[in-house]
Amino acid sequence: MAKVAHDPSSLIDGGETIRVRPVPDSSLHVNGGDDAYSYTRNSYYQRLAANVVKEKINGAITMKLDVEKHSCRSNTICVADLGCAVGPNTFDAMQDILEFIKQKYKLQCPKSKMLEFLVLFNDQPSNDFNALFTSFPQERPYFAAGVPGSFHRRLFPESSIHFVHCSYALHWLSKLPQELLDKNSLAWNKGRVHYTNAPDEVVKAYASQFAKDMLDFLDARAKELVIGGMMIMIMPGMPDGMTYCQLAASLMYDFMASCFMDMANEGLISEDQVDSFNLPIYTPSPEEMTALVARNGHFSIESLELTNPASLVDGAVDINAWVIHVRAAMEGMLTKHFTGDSIDEMFERLTQKLLKFSEQVESGYKERTQLLVVLIRK
């Protein structure tokens, strides 16, 4: 029976040391550059999903954000976009949010001079900040700065931020639970890359890590946001009554595992490579998020609701485009574990499997599986 060695990056099996590459949060970055698999070219679906809640964010700012109060001490409003990636989505989101804040300020202070804005773009140090900076809009109504670092820790001075935006980033775990790699553990995730269709112990390990990460995130933001400051979070969400395997993304993760296992059976990769790889992704329910915000105690929930992320998508889901979008977001993590040829082969097989089950993908993709959370710092 194998056991976890003192070095967490290795497993011992029958006297043979098997190297495992844990996935730290510093390796969770999207594809940079501007090639065919870059995030810059393949983040359209994420933007469409975020646009679904655009007017809800406008309403929250109009009704709940006291811009006049925040502008009393300084004429500068500080906005942070956490998990900004490389654009262009972050620029579009910031443009919209700043416009909403300006509109609210004109309502509250019609005779005052216009506000100035500082936008702080945050992501992991491994993010392609060069691609981000070189793609900045030439004319932008704000000053800008990049802030590398994990958003599960403090990033900014105390009470220095007025508005936080975080879209499609919080579902990434800061690290994988170690028990997923322990053959002596009930949470050993053999033959899978995710908790979809996994035993309860695996699901609980993922949920526990997500809860810890979210509490760390909320604690850090509570220190950085001014009293009355607003935080918007957009992420995948789990509806009541739906099982994990019904989510379109979870179906894809299941097929990804089966593709890797098929490749292992054919000798293209080793089974140990599959057993030692897990996706650090978790989809919370509204109840989980409500409980975690309450446990933190520093925020009031102004809105917490599920929306349909595909409501702006015309026609059927383009499976080929969807898989390329997934590759643009995940390839940086996969290359830490598999060769480039193996990754190419897996994505080719994954596309074919998903095409065979396109109706199932369609039904799961167009459910209310996007969670919008609006918080105010108490």
C-alpha positions in Angstrom: 0.0 0.0 0.0 1.4 3.4 -1.0 1.8 6.2 1.5 2.5 9.9 1.2 6.2 10.7 1.7 7.5 13.5 3.9 8.1 15.3 0.6 4.5 16.2 -0.6 5.7 16.3 -4.2 6.3 12.6 -4.3 4.4 9.4 -3.7 6.0 6.0 -2.8 4.6 3.0 -4.5 6.2 -0.4 -4.1 9.6 1.1 -3.5 9.4 3.3 -6.5 9.2 7.1 -6.1 6.6 8.7 -8.3 7.1 12.4 -8.7 3.9 14.4 -8.4 3.6 18.1 -9.3 1.2 19.8 -7.0 -0.6 22.8 -8.5 0.2 25.9 -6.4 -1.9 29.0 -7.1 1.2 30.6 -8.7 0.8 28.2 -11.6 -2.9 29.0 -12.2 -2.6 31.5 -15.0 -4.3 31.7 -18.4 -2.4 31.5 -21.6 -0.7 34.7 -22.4 0.5 36.1 -25.7 -1.8 36.4 -28.7 -1.6 33.0 -30.5 -4.4 30.6 -31.4 -4.8 29.3 -27.8 -4.3 32.6 -26.0 -6.8 33.9 -23.5 -6.8 37.2 -25.3 -8.4 35.5 -28.3 -10.4 32.9 -26.3 -12.3 34.6 -23.5 -15.4 35.6 -25.4 -17.7 33.2 -23.5 -16.6 34.6 -20.1 -17.3 38.1 -21.2 -20.8 37.1 -22.5 -21.5 35.4 -19.2 -20.4 38.5 -17.2 -22.5 40.7 -19.5 -25.6 38.8 -18.3 -25.3 40.6 -14.9 -24.1 43.9 -16.2 -27.3 45.8 -15.5 -27.6 44.1 -12.1 -24.2 45.5 -11.2 -25.4 48.9 -12.5 -28.5 48.7 -10.3 -26.4 47.7 -7.2 -24.1 50.6 -7.7 -27.0 53.0 -8.2 -28.9 51.8 -5.2 -26.2 50.8 -2.7 -22.9 52.5 -3.3 -22.5 56.0 -1.6 -20.1 57.6 -4.0 -20.5 61.0 -2.5 -19.4 59.7 0.9 -16.3 58.0 -0.6 -15.3 61.1 -2.5 -15.3 63.4 0.6 -11.7 62.7 1.7 -10.3 62.4 -1.8 -11.4 63.0 -5.3 -10.0 59.6 -6.3 -11.9 56.4 -6.3 -9.8 53.2 -6.1 -11.1 50.1 -7.9 -9.5 46.7 -7.9 -10.0 43.9 -10.4 -8.9 40.6 -8.9 -7.9 37.8 -11.2 -7.8 40.2 -14.2 -5.9 37.8 -16.5 -4.6 39.5 -19.7 -7.6 41.3 -21.2 -9.7 42.3 -23.0 -12.5 41.3 -20.5 -10.9 43.2 -17.6 -10.8 46.4 -19.6 -14.5 46.1 -20.6 -15.5 45.3 -17.1 -13.6 48.3 -15.7 -15.0 50.6 -18.3 -18.5 49.6 -17.4 -18.1 49.8 -13.7 -16.4 53.3 -13.8 -19.2 54.5 -16.0 -21.8 53.3 -13.5 -19.9 55.0 -10.6 -19.7 58.2 -12.6 -23.4 58.1 -13.3 -24.1 57.6 -9.6 -21.8 60.5 -8.7 -23.6 62.8 -11.1 -26.8 62.0 -9.4 -25.4 62.7 -5.9 -23.1 65.6 -6.8 -24.3 67.2 -10.0 -22.2 70.4 -9.4 -19.0 68.8 -8.3 -15.9 68.3 -10.4 -15.6 64.8 -12.0 -13.9 62.1 -10.0 -10.5 60.6 -10.8 -10.0 56.8 -10.8 -7.2 54.5 -10.0 -7.7 50.9 -11.2 -5.5 48.2 -9.7 -5.2 45.1 -11.9 -4.3 42.0 -9.9 -3.4 38.4 -10.8 -0.8 35.8 -10.0 2.9 36.8 -10.6 3.0 34.1 -13.4 0.2 36.0 -15.2 1.4 37.6 -18.5 1.3 41.2 -17.3 3.3 42.3 -20.4 0.4 41.2 -22.5 -2.0 43.0 -20.2 0.0 46.2 -20.2 0.6 46.3 -24.0 -3.1 45.8 -24.6 -4.3 48.7 -22.4 -6.8 50.9 -24.2 -4.9 53.9 -25.6 -7.5 56.3 -24.2 -8.7 55.2 -20.8 -10.5 57.3 -18.1 -8.3 56.1 -15.2 -4.8 55.7 -13.9 -3.7 52.1 -13.8 -1.2 49.8 -11.9 -0.5 46.1 -11.8 -0.5 44.2 -8.5 0.9 40.7 -8.7 0.0 38.3 -5.9 -2.6 35.8 -4.6 -5.9 37.4 -3.7 -6.2 34.9 -0.9 -3.9 37.2 1.0 -3.6 41.0 1.6 -2.8 43.0 -1.5 -3.5 46.6 -0.6 -3.2 49.0 2.4 -5.9 49.0 5.0 -9.1 50.9 4.0 -7.7 52.0 0.7 -10.1 50.4 -1.8 -13.6 51.6 -2.6 -14.7 48.9 -5.1 -13.6 45.3 -5.7 -14.5 43.3 -8.8 -13.7 39.6 -9.2 -15.1 37.7 -12.2 -14.5 34.0 -12.9 -11.5 33.6 -10.6 -12.7 32.6 -7.2 -13.7 29.0 -8.3 -9.9 28.3 -8.6 -8.6 26.8 -5.3 -5.3 28.2 -3.9 -4.1 24.6 -3.6 -5.3 21.0 -3.9 -6.2 19.1 -0.8 -3.2 16.7 -0.2 -5.5 13.8 0.7 -6.5 13.6 -3.0 -3.1 12.1 -3.6 -2.9 9.8 -0.6 -3.7 6.2 -1.5 -4.4 5.5 2.2 -7.1 8.2 2.3 -10.8 7.8 1.5 -10.4 11.0 -0.6 -7.8 9.5 -2.9 -9.1 10.6 -6.3 -7.9 7.7 -8.5 -8.8 7.8 -12.1 -10.5 11.2 -11.9 -9.3 14.8 -12.3 -12.1 16.4 -10.4 -14.8 15.7 -7.8 -17.5 15.0 -10.4 -18.8 11.5 -9.8 -16.3 11.1 -7.0 -16.9 9.7 -3.4 -18.3 12.1 -0.8 -14.9 12.3 0.8 -13.4 13.8 -2.3 -16.2 16.3 -2.6 -15.8 17.2 1.1 -12.0 17.8 0.6 -12.7 20.2 -2.2 -15.4 22.0 -0.3 -13.2 22.3 2.8 -10.4 23.9 0.7 -12.8 26.3 -1.0 -14.3 27.4 2.4 -10.8 28.1 3.7 -9.8 30.0 0.6 -13.0 32.1 0.6 -12.7 32.9 4.3 -9.1 34.1 3.6 -10.3 36.1 0.7 -13.1 37.8 2.6 -10.8 38.5 5.6 -8.2 40.2 3.3 -10.8 42.3 1.5 -12.5 43.3 4.8 -9.2 44.9 5.8 -8.7 46.6 2.4 -12.1 47.9 1.6 -13.4 51.2 3.2 -16.5 51.1 5.3 -19.4 51.2 2.8 -17.2 49.9 0.0 -18.7 47.4 -2.5 -17.5 44.0 -3.7 -18.8 42.2 -6.8 -18.1 38.5 -7.3 -19.1 36.5 -10.4 -18.4 32.8 -10.4 -19.9 29.4 -11.4 -22.7 28.4 -9.1 -24.5 25.2 -8.1 -28.3 25.4 -8.2 -30.4 23.6 -5.7 -31.6 20.2 -6.9 -28.8 19.9 -9.5 -26.1 17.3 -9.1 -22.5 18.1 -9.9 -22.5 15.8 -12.9 -25.3 17.8 -14.5 -23.2 20.9 -14.8 -21.8 21.3 -18.3 -18.3 22.0 -16.9 -18.4 19.0 -14.7 -19.4 16.8 -17.7 -16.3 18.1 -19.4 -14.1 17.4 -16.4 -15.4 13.8 -16.4 -14.7 13.4 -20.1 -11.3 14.9 -19.6 -10.5 12.2 -17.0 -11.8 9.4 -19.3 -9.6 10.8 -22.2 -6.5 10.7 -20.0 -7.4 7.2 -18.8 -7.9 6.0 -22.4 -4.5 7.5 -23.2 -2.9 5.7 -20.1 -4.5 2.4 -21.2 -2.9 2.9 -24.7 0.5 3.6 -23.1 0.6 7.3 -24.2 0.9 8.5 -20.6 1.1 6.6 -17.3 -1.8 5.9 -15.0 0.2 7.5 -12.2 0.1 10.8 -14.1 -3.6 10.7 -14.2 -4.0 9.6 -10.5 -1.7 12.4 -9.4 -3.4 15.2 -11.3 -6.6 17.0 -10.1 -8.2 20.2 -11.3 -8.2 22.8 -8.5 -11.8 24.0 -9.3 -14.8 24.1 -7.1 -18.4 25.3 -7.8 -20.2 26.5 -4.6 -23.9 26.7 -4.0 -25.6 30.0 -2.9 -26.1 28.4 0.6 -22.4 27.8 0.9 -21.5 31.4 -0.1 -24.2 32.8 2.3 -22.8 30.8 5.2 -19.2 31.9 4.5 -20.1 35.6 4.2 -22.0 35.3 7.5 -19.1 33.5 9.1 -16.7 36.3 8.1 -19.1 38.9 9.6 -17.7 42.0 7.9 -20.1 42.3 5.0 -23.8 42.7 4.3 -25.2 40.7 1.4 -27.0 43.1 -0.9 -27.6 40.5 -3.6 -26.8 36.8 -4.0 -28.5 35.1 -7.0 -28.0 32.5 -9.7 -28.3 33.6 -13.4 -28.0 31.9 -16.7 -24.5 32.5 -18.1 -25.5 31.5 -21.6 -28.6 33.7 -22.0 -26.7 36.0 -24.4 -25.3 33.1 -26.5 -27.2 32.8 -29.8 -27.9 29.2 -30.9 -26.3 26.0 -29.7 -23.0 25.9 -27.8 -20.1 25.8 -30.2 -18.2 22.8 -28.7 -15.0 23.4 -30.6 -14.8 27.0 -29.5 -15.8 26.1 -25.9 -12.9 23.5 -25.7 -10.4 26.1 -27.0 -11.7 28.6 -24.4 -11.1 25.9 -21.7 -7.6 25.2 -23.1 -6.8 28.9 -23.0 -7.7 29.0 -19.3 -6.2 25.7 -18.2 -3.2 24.9 -20.4 -0.7 26.6 -18.1 -1.6 24.2 -15.4 -1.7 21.1 -17.6 1.8 21.8 -18.9 3.1 21.4 -15.3 2.0 17.8 -15.5 1.8 16.5 -19.1 3.8 17.0 -22.3 2.6 19.2 -25.1 1.8 16.3 -27.3 -0.3 14.6 -24.6 -2.2 17.8 -24.0 -2.9 18.2 -27.8 -4.1 14.6 -27.9 -6.4 15.0 -24.8 -8.1 18.1 -26.1 -8.7 16.4 -29.5 -10.3 13.5 -27.8 -12.2 15.7 -25.4 -13.8 17.6 -28.3 -15.0 14.4 -30.0 -16.5 13.1 -26.7 -18.3 16.4 -26.1 -19.7 16.5 -29.6 -21.2 13.1 -29.1 -23.0 14.4 -26.0 -23.8 17.9 -27.2 -27.5 17.8 -26.1 -26.3 17.0 -22.5 -23.8 19.8 -22.7 -26.5 22.2 -23.9 -28.9 21.4 -21.1 -26.3 21.8 -18.4 -24.8 25.0 -20.0 -28.0 26.9 -20.2 -29.2 26.4 -16.6 -28.9 29.1 -13.9 -25.3 28.2 -13.1 -23.7 31.6 -12.6 -23.5 33.1 -9.2 -23.6 36.9 -8.6 -22.7 38.1 -5.2 -22.9 41.8 -4.2 -21.4 42.7 -0.8 -21.1 46.0 1.2 -18.3 46.4 3.8 -20.0 47.0 7.2 
